[in-house]
Amino acid sequence: MDFSSTEIIGYLASFIVLISFLMKEIKILRVINTIGCVMFVAYGILLHFSFPIILTNVAIVGINIYYLMKANKNS
């Protein structure tokens, strides 16, 4: 079974997002989830600009950053 570099990025992004949901601490979850979502944005771009993938994950990155900044402000 041969995988293209685009497929590898997609599978890796999926794995990282999945792993993020195993985190007990919400800050760590959001950081790892953000990394996975950024990889999904790259994946969407490599799929010749798959806008549903790109837009959804950009929105999730924005939400994660908002809550991480809010959490750091309260700490």
Secondary structure, 3 states (H helix, E strand, C coil): CCCCHHHHHHHHHHHHHHHHCCCCCHHHHHHHHHHHHHHHHHHHHHCCCCHHHHHHHHHHHHHHHHHHHHHHHHC
